[in-house]
Amino acid sequence: MTGVALAALLGGCMSWPGPLADLAPPRNVESDADVLRPVLRPVLRPDTGGSQQDGGRGAGPRATGFLGVTVVSLGTPAEAGLWLKTPLVGVAGPGQVRYGGQTVAVQLLPIAGDASAGSRLSLQAMQALGLELTALAEVEVSAE
């Protein structure tokens, strides 16, 4: 059914008593500001540390505390610095990666994917944690 036909059908239902009459907007609305409209809100998922993670990439508050465990592989070696590209965050910020009793401060960078997807760790961070460059290791991630 086309939009025009559907609008004509529903428009006719506004004055017609029946089951569709309840779906019609009120006719005595003074301005568009008086009409209630749905609001799109980001999905916030609690983590095991009690903070909330932003599910709407780049919008809303940044998560803090323990974010979860992720499997890391070596990121692009040409990108210098201590960083972790992970779907566990929605906005960039400081954090920590923990593995085998070692903790390294890193910049957490968001990437697309499910929270259960893997992450990419910088060459310098891999070396600081004592990981082999070909390793796939489970690390704990926290945000500051």
N, CA and C atoms as a LAMMPS dump frame, in Angstrom:
ITEM: TIMESTEP
0
ITEM: NUMBER OF ATOMS
432
ITEM: BOX BOUNDS ff ff ff
-5.0000000000000000e+02 5.0000000000000000e+02
-5.0000000000000000e+02 5.0000000000000000e+02
-5.0000000000000000e+02 5.0000000000000000e+02
ITEM: ATOMS id mol type element x y z
1 1 1 N 0.858 -1.162 0
2 1 2 C 0 0 0
3 1 3 C 0.905 1.226 0
4 2 1 N 0.634 2.182 -0.834
5 2 2 C 1.469 3.371 -0.9
6 2 3 C 1.2 4.271 0.29
7 3 1 N 2.154 5.187 0.556
8 3 2 C 2.022 6.11 1.675
9 3 3 C 0.793 6.986 1.558
10 4 1 N 0.469 7.408 0.322
11 4 2 C -0.687 8.281 0.11
12 4 3 C -1.976 7.527 0.409
13 5 1 N -2.057 6.305 -0.068
14 5 2 C -3.26 5.51 0.165
15 5 3 C -3.415 5.205 1.652
16 6 1 N -2.289 4.902 2.317
17 6 2 C -2.337 4.61 3.735
18 6 3 C -2.767 5.849 4.521
19 7 1 N -2.241 7.024 4.149
20 7 2 C -2.626 8.268 4.825
21 7 3 C -4.108 8.559 4.624
22 8 1 N -4.618 8.313 3.419
23 8 2 C -6.037 8.545 3.149
24 8 3 C -6.9 7.585 3.964
25 9 1 N -6.444 6.335 4.059
26 9 2 C -7.191 5.341 4.822
27 9 3 C -7.22 5.716 6.305
28 10 1 N -6.05 6.06 6.862
29 10 2 C -5.997 6.429 8.274
30 10 3 C -6.675 7.761 8.53
31 11 1 N -6.591 8.679 7.592
32 11 2 C -7.255 9.973 7.741
33 11 3 C -8.757 9.818 7.84
34 12 1 N -9.289 8.897 7.075
35 12 2 C -10.721 8.641 7.13
36 12 3 C -11.134 7.982 8.43
37 13 1 N -10.192 7.282 9.082
38 13 2 C -10.498 6.594 10.335
39 13 3 C -10.578 7.554 11.51
40 14 1 N -10.045 8.765 11.348
41 14 2 C -10.039 9.705 12.467
42 14 3 C -11.45 10.093 12.887
43 15 1 N -12.349 10.169 11.936
44 15 2 C -13.706 10.574 12.282
45 15 3 C -14.659 9.377 12.307
46 16 1 N -14.173 8.241 11.935
47 16 2 C -14.993 7.044 11.878
48 16 3 C -14.849 6.261 13.167
49 17 1 N -15.924 6.014 13.901
50 17 2 C -15.794 5.244 15.133
51 17 3 C -15.47 3.794 14.798
52 18 1 N -14.572 3.241 15.518
53 18 2 C -14.162 1.863 15.284
54 18 3 C -12.806 1.605 15.907
55 19 1 N -12.211 0.446 15.633
56 19 2 C -10.955 0.068 16.288
57 19 3 C -9.782 0.978 15.909
58 20 1 N -9.78 1.6 14.728
59 20 2 C -8.675 2.465 14.32
60 20 3 C -8.839 3.897 14.803
61 21 1 N -9.977 4.237 15.356
62 21 2 C -10.214 5.602 15.816
63 21 3 C -9.264 5.963 16.961
64 22 1 N -8.87 4.972 17.779
65 22 2 C -7.952 5.238 18.893
66 22 3 C -6.541 5.55 18.412
67 23 1 N -6.182 5.177 17.191
68 23 2 C -4.841 5.421 16.666
69 23 3 C -4.67 6.831 16.126
70 24 1 N -5.752 7.528 15.902
71 24 2 C -5.685 8.865 15.314
72 24 3 C -5.17 9.87 16.333
73 25 1 N -4.338 10.833 15.887
74 25 2 C -3.862 11.862 16.815
75 25 3 C -5.016 12.773 17.221
76 26 1 N -4.918 13.388 18.387
77 26 2 C -5.995 14.285 18.816
78 26 3 C -6.086 15.491 17.889
79 27 1 N -7.314 15.952 17.645
80 27 2 C -7.527 17.066 16.716
81 27 3 C -7.38 18.424 17.382
82 28 1 N -7.364 18.491 18.695
83 28 2 C -7.318 19.778 19.377
84 28 3 C -5.898 20.16 19.807
85 29 1 N -4.884 19.666 19.141
86 29 2 C -3.495 19.992 19.464
87 29 3 C -3.225 21.413 18.992
88 30 1 N -2.737 22.27 19.909
89 30 2 C -2.526 23.672 19.576
90 30 3 C -1.254 23.907 18.792
91 31 1 N -0.187 23.173 19.087
92 31 2 C 1.056 23.343 18.342
93 31 3 C 1.771 22.011 18.272
94 32 1 N 2.772 21.955 17.413
95 32 2 C 3.543 20.733 17.253
96 32 3 C 4.305 20.398 18.534
97 33 1 N 4.603 21.394 19.363
98 33 2 C 5.328 21.18 20.611
99 33 3 C 4.491 20.396 21.616
100 34 1 N 3.167 20.392 21.455
101 34 2 C 2.288 19.679 22.373
102 34 3 C 2.18 18.184 22.051
103 35 1 N 2.721 17.774 20.92
104 35 2 C 2.625 16.376 20.502
105 35 3 C 3.786 15.594 21.11
106 36 1 N 3.465 14.495 21.774
107 36 2 C 4.506 13.633 22.314
108 36 3 C 5.105 12.817 21.186
109 37 1 N 6.43 12.798 21.119
110 37 2 C 7.122 12.042 20.081
111 37 3 C 8.136 11.117 20.748
112 38 1 N 8.375 9.942 20.164
113 38 2 C 9.379 9.041 20.74
114 38 3 C 10.767 9.664 20.627
115 39 1 N 11.625 9.36 21.605
116 39 2 C 12.981 9.884 21.628
117 39 3 C 13.949 8.711 21.527
118 40 1 N 14.908 8.791 20.61
119 40 2 C 15.919 7.758 20.453
120 40 3 C 16.973 7.948 21.538
121 41 1 N 17.176 6.924 22.341
122 41 2 C 18.164 6.992 23.413
123 41 3 C 19.205 5.901 23.194
124 42 1 N 20.487 6.147 23.572
125 42 2 C 21.504 5.107 23.42
126 42 3 C 21.227 3.939 24.344
127 43 1 N 21.641 2.771 23.927
128 43 2 C 21.504 1.576 24.74
129 43 3 C 22.7 1.522 25.675
130 44 1 N 22.464 1.48 26.978
131 44 2 C 23.537 1.405 27.953
132 44 3 C 23.562 -0.002 28.521
133 45 1 N 24.758 -0.621 28.445
134 45 2 C 24.903 -1.976 28.963
135 45 3 C 25.772 -1.932 30.202
136 46 1 N 25.308 -2.492 31.312
137 46 2 C 26.154 -2.504 32.503
138 46 3 C 27.304 -3.475 32.321
139 47 1 N 28.487 -3.131 32.857
140 47 2 C 29.601 -4.07 32.859
141 47 3 C 29.723 -4.671 34.248
142 48 1 N 30.663 -5.585 34.428
143 48 2 C 30.778 -6.286 35.706
144 48 3 C 31.339 -5.4 36.797
145 49 1 N 31.865 -4.231 36.445
146 49 2 C 32.389 -3.31 37.439
147 49 3 C 31.35 -2.329 37.929
148 50 1 N 30.141 -2.38 37.403
149 50 2 C 29.071 -1.525 37.87
150 50 3 C 28.92 -0.236 37.083
151 51 1 N 29.815 0.05 36.119
152 51 2 C 29.632 1.251 35.316
153 51 3 C 28.79 0.899 34.105
154 52 1 N 28.492 1.888 33.281
155 52 2 C 27.68 1.629 32.107
156 52 3 C 28.491 1.914 30.862
157 53 1 N 28.323 1.057 29.854
158 53 2 C 29.021 1.245 28.591
159 53 3 C 28.076 1.826 27.577
160 54 1 N 28.589 2.734 26.808
161 54 2 C 27.796 3.407 25.797
162 54 3 C 27.673 2.514 24.566
163 55 1 N 26.442 2.169 24.195
164 55 2 C 26.224 1.377 23.004
165 55 3 C 26.04 2.208 21.764
166 56 1 N 25.808 3.501 21.856
167 56 2 C 25.659 4.383 20.714
168 56 3 C 26.975 5.042 20.413
169 57 1 N 27.77 4.491 19.553
170 57 2 C 29.132 4.921 19.289
171 57 3 C 29.306 6.425 19.279
172 58 1 N 30.15 6.929 20.175
173 58 2 C 30.51 8.335 20.206
174 58 3 C 29.53 9.234 20.933
175 59 1 N 28.424 8.723 21.415
176 59 2 C 27.437 9.568 22.082
177 59 3 C 27.322 9.163 23.536
178 60 1 N 27.022 10.097 24.389
179 60 2 C 26.756 9.779 25.772
180 60 3 C 28.001 9.707 26.626
181 61 1 N 27.837 9.283 27.884
182 61 2 C 28.954 9.258 28.815
183 61 3 C 29.954 8.165 28.471
184 62 1 N 31.211 8.385 28.861
185 62 2 C 32.259 7.399 28.647
186 62 3 C 32.255 6.437 29.824
187 63 1 N 32.45 5.167 29.542
188 63 2 C 32.453 4.146 30.576
189 63 3 C 33.716 4.257 31.426
190 64 1 N 33.62 3.888 32.701
191 64 2 C 34.778 3.838 33.584
192 64 3 C 34.748 2.527 34.344
193 65 1 N 35.906 2.12 34.858
194 65 2 C 36.003 0.879 35.603
195 65 3 C 36.256 -0.303 34.687
196 66 1 N 36.041 -1.492 35.224
197 66 2 C 36.277 -2.725 34.475
198 66 3 C 35.292 -2.833 33.314
199 67 1 N 35.812 -3.027 32.095
200 67 2 C 34.951 -3.126 30.909
201 67 3 C 34.719 -4.559 30.47
202 68 1 N 35.684 -5.431 30.73
203 68 2 C 35.524 -6.81 30.324
204 68 3 C 36.828 -7.446 29.9
205 69 1 N 36.703 -8.644 29.358
206 69 2 C 37.844 -9.412 28.871
207 69 3 C 37.714 -9.509 27.367
208 70 1 N 38.83 -9.347 26.66
209 70 2 C 38.821 -9.439 25.204
210 70 3 C 40.065 -10.179 24.733
211 71 1 N 39.959 -10.82 23.59
212 71 2 C 41.109 -11.487 22.974
213 71 3 C 41.795 -10.465 22.084
214 72 1 N 43.112 -10.296 22.288
215 72 2 C 43.859 -9.31 21.515
216 72 3 C 44.796 -9.993 20.531
217 73 1 N 44.988 -9.297 19.428
218 73 2 C 46.015 -9.664 18.458
219 73 3 C 46.805 -8.399 18.156
220 74 1 N 47.912 -8.553 17.473
221 74 2 C 48.758 -7.415 17.149
222 74 3 C 48.044 -6.485 16.177
223 75 1 N 48.001 -5.213 16.546
224 75 2 C 47.45 -4.192 15.661
225 75 3 C 48.486 -3.781 14.628
226 76 1 N 48.22 -2.714 13.913
227 76 2 C 49.132 -2.231 12.885
228 76 3 C 50.443 -1.778 13.524
229 77 1 N 51.572 -2.455 13.224
230 77 2 C 52.847 -2.094 13.842
231 77 3 C 53.313 -0.679 13.48
232 78 1 N 52.852 -0.14 12.379
233 78 2 C 53.263 1.202 11.954
234 78 3 C 52.652 2.301 12.821
235 79 1 N 51.592 1.998 13.564
236 79 2 C 50.958 2.973 14.45
237 79 3 C 51.629 2.915 15.815
238 80 1 N 52.462 3.912 16.097
239 80 2 C 53.221 3.943 17.349
240 80 3 C 52.32 4.287 18.532
241 81 1 N 52.806 3.988 19.716
242 81 2 C 52.095 4.359 20.936
243 81 3 C 51.54 3.152 21.66
244 82 1 N 50.932 3.429 22.782
245 82 2 C 50.287 2.408 23.605
246 82 3 C 48.782 2.571 23.449
247 83 1 N 48.143 1.69 22.693
248 83 2 C 46.718 1.804 22.427
249 83 3 C 46.089 0.422 22.302
250 84 1 N 44.778 0.403 22.475
251 84 2 C 43.968 -0.796 22.274
252 84 3 C 42.74 -0.383 21.475
253 85 1 N 42.567 -0.966 20.307
254 85 2 C 41.353 -0.74 19.509
255 85 3 C 40.396 -1.874 19.861
256 86 1 N 39.239 -1.493 20.425
257 86 2 C 38.334 -2.497 20.975
258 86 3 C 36.869 -2.08 20.843
259 87 1 N 35.971 -3.059 20.668
260 87 2 C 34.538 -2.743 20.668
261 87 3 C 33.966 -2.586 22.076
262 88 1 N 34.803 -2.698 23.112
263 88 2 C 34.326 -2.55 24.481
264 88 3 C 34.061 -1.098 24.846
265 89 1 N 34.539 -0.14 24.028
266 89 2 C 34.309 1.276 24.316
267 89 3 C 33.601 1.936 23.143
268 90 1 N 32.867 2.981 23.445
269 90 2 C 32.173 3.748 22.419
270 90 3 C 32.851 5.072 22.125
271 91 1 N 33.696 5.523 23.046
272 91 2 C 34.43 6.78 22.88
273 91 3 C 35.868 6.56 23.334
274 92 1 N 36.797 7.264 22.683
275 92 2 C 38.211 7.139 23.023
276 92 3 C 38.479 7.716 24.402
277 93 1 N 39.446 7.138 25.081
278 93 2 C 39.826 7.638 26.385
279 93 3 C 40.916 6.783 27
280 94 1 N 41.442 7.215 28.139
281 94 2 C 42.511 6.467 28.792
282 94 3 C 41.982 5.198 29.453
283 95 1 N 42.863 4.198 29.506
284 95 2 C 42.485 2.949 30.135
285 95 3 C 43.684 2.115 30.483
286 96 1 N 43.41 0.884 30.875
287 96 2 C 44.466 -0.053 31.239
288 96 3 C 44.152 -1.419 30.663
289 97 1 N 45.245 -2.13 30.326
290 97 2 C 45.151 -3.513 29.858
291 97 3 C 45.982 -4.348 30.826
292 98 1 N 45.407 -5.454 31.295
293 98 2 C 46.068 -6.303 32.284
294 98 3 C 46.208 -7.717 31.716
295 99 1 N 47.432 -8.276 31.859
296 99 2 C 47.679 -9.646 31.408
297 99 3 C 48.811 -10.24 32.246
298 100 1 N 48.591 -11.411 32.798
299 100 2 C 49.639 -12.128 33.513
300 100 3 C 50.332 -11.33 34.601
301 101 1 N 49.594 -10.56 35.361
302 101 2 C 50.181 -9.791 36.443
303 101 3 C 50.771 -8.458 36.012
304 102 1 N 50.819 -8.181 34.735
305 102 2 C 51.336 -6.916 34.211
306 102 3 C 50.168 -6.01 33.832
307 103 1 N 50.311 -4.711 34.075
308 103 2 C 49.299 -3.731 33.694
309 103 3 C 49.974 -2.627 32.904
310 104 1 N 49.351 -2.237 31.796
311 104 2 C 49.884 -1.184 30.935
312 104 3 C 48.789 -0.141 30.712
313 105 1 N 49.164 1.138 30.873
314 105 2 C 48.235 2.237 30.572
315 105 3 C 48.207 2.427 29.06
316 106 1 N 46.994 2.477 28.495
317 106 2 C 46.827 2.601 27.043
318 106 3 C 45.744 3.623 26.725
319 107 1 N 45.704 4.032 25.481
320 107 2 C 44.59 4.825 24.964
321 107 3 C 43.586 3.829 24.39
322 108 1 N 42.35 3.841 24.891
323 108 2 C 41.298 2.958 24.388
324 108 3 C 40.623 3.638 23.204
325 109 1 N 40.57 2.935 22.085
326 109 2 C 39.99 3.475 20.855
327 109 3 C 38.839 2.589 20.405
328 110 1 N 37.679 3.164 20.1
329 110 2 C 36.525 2.34 19.704
330 110 3 C 36.666 1.803 18.285
331 111 1 N 36.204 0.579 18.098
332 111 2 C 36.05 -0.005 16.76
333 111 3 C 34.678 -0.663 16.712
334 112 1 N 34.176 -0.831 15.509
335 112 2 C 32.861 -1.449 15.331
336 112 3 C 32.936 -2.938 15.63
337 113 1 N 31.857 -3.469 16.162
338 113 2 C 31.769 -4.897 16.41
339 113 3 C 31.05 -5.184 17.709
340 114 1 N 30.694 -6.445 17.89
341 114 2 C 30.072 -6.878 19.142
342 114 3 C 31.098 -6.808 20.26
343 115 1 N 30.633 -6.644 21.482
344 115 2 C 31.538 -6.587 22.632
345 115 3 C 32.352 -7.869 22.765
346 116 1 N 31.851 -8.973 22.224
347 116 2 C 32.562 -10.249 22.296
348 116 3 C 33.593 -10.408 21.18
349 117 1 N 33.647 -9.451 20.257
350 117 2 C 34.626 -9.523 19.167
351 117 3 C 36.016 -9.226 19.718
352 118 1 N 37.036 -9.62 18.987
353 118 2 C 38.414 -9.398 19.405
354 118 3 C 38.832 -7.948 19.301
355 119 1 N 40.027 -7.666 19.83
356 119 2 C 40.583 -6.322 19.849
357 119 3 C 41.989 -6.358 19.272
358 120 1 N 42.502 -5.162 18.926
359 120 2 C 43.853 -5.045 18.378
360 120 3 C 44.699 -4.202 19.315
361 121 1 N 45.855 -4.725 19.697
362 121 2 C 46.738 -4.086 20.654
363 121 3 C 47.994 -3.603 19.939
364 122 1 N 48.488 -2.43 20.322
365 122 2 C 49.676 -1.871 19.674
366 122 3 C 50.911 -2.725 19.95
367 123 1 N 51.905 -2.593 19.086
368 123 2 C 53.164 -3.32 19.221
369 123 3 C 53.822 -3.011 20.566
370 124 1 N 53.874 -1.737 20.929
371 124 2 C 54.502 -1.348 22.19
372 124 3 C 53.77 -1.921 23.394
373 125 1 N 52.449 -1.957 23.358
374 125 2 C 51.67 -2.521 24.459
375 125 3 C 51.877 -4.033 24.549
376 126 1 N 51.937 -4.701 23.393
377 126 2 C 52.192 -6.147 23.388
378 126 3 C 53.542 -6.428 24.048
379 127 1 N 54.566 -5.651 23.689
380 127 2 C 55.894 -5.842 24.263
381 127 3 C 55.891 -5.534 25.763
382 128 1 N 55.202 -4.483 26.177
383 128 2 C 55.153 -4.106 27.589
384 128 3 C 54.487 -5.187 28.442
385 129 1 N 53.536 -5.902 27.871
386 129 2 C 52.849 -6.982 28.589
387 129 3 C 53.592 -8.312 28.491
388 130 1 N 54.654 -8.357 27.695
389 130 2 C 55.42 -9.597 27.524
390 130 3 C 54.739 -10.608 26.633
391 131 1 N 53.869 -10.139 25.747
392 131 2 C 53.156 -11.047 24.836
393 131 3 C 53.983 -11.294 23.574
394 132 1 N 53.933 -12.52 23.068
395 132 2 C 54.531 -12.801 21.768
396 132 3 C 53.704 -12.079 20.71
397 133 1 N 54.346 -11.583 19.684
398 133 2 C 53.65 -10.776 18.679
399 133 3 C 52.644 -11.585 17.865
400 134 1 N 52.761 -12.898 17.858
401 134 2 C 51.804 -13.74 17.131
402 134 3 C 50.732 -14.309 18.057
403 135 1 N 50.766 -13.906 19.328
404 135 2 C 49.842 -14.463 20.321
405 135 3 C 48.423 -13.92 20.17
406 136 1 N 47.476 -14.756 20.536
407 136 2 C 46.087 -14.351 20.754
408 136 3 C 45.856 -14.553 22.244
409 137 1 N 45.834 -13.461 22.989
410 137 2 C 45.756 -13.56 24.443
411 137 3 C 44.505 -12.874 24.964
412 138 1 N 43.949 -13.423 26.058
413 138 2 C 42.823 -12.785 26.744
414 138 3 C 43.376 -11.779 27.744
415 139 1 N 42.932 -10.533 27.607
416 139 2 C 43.378 -9.487 28.526
417 139 3 C 42.162 -8.858 29.195
418 140 1 N 42.365 -8.281 30.374
419 140 2 C 41.336 -7.542 31.073
420 140 3 C 41.477 -6.069 30.702
421 141 1 N 40.348 -5.413 30.428
422 141 2 C 40.358 -4.019 30.01
423 141 3 C 39.572 -3.181 31.015
424 142 1 N 40.176 -2.069 31.424
425 142 2 C 39.525 -1.117 32.323
426 142 3 C 39.661 0.276 31.742
427 143 1 N 38.688 1.123 32.015
428 143 2 C 38.74 2.52 31.6
429 143 3 C 38.938 3.383 32.832
430 144 1 N 39.667 4.472 32.664
431 144 2 C 39.921 5.39 33.784
432 144 3 C 38.88 6.474 33.811
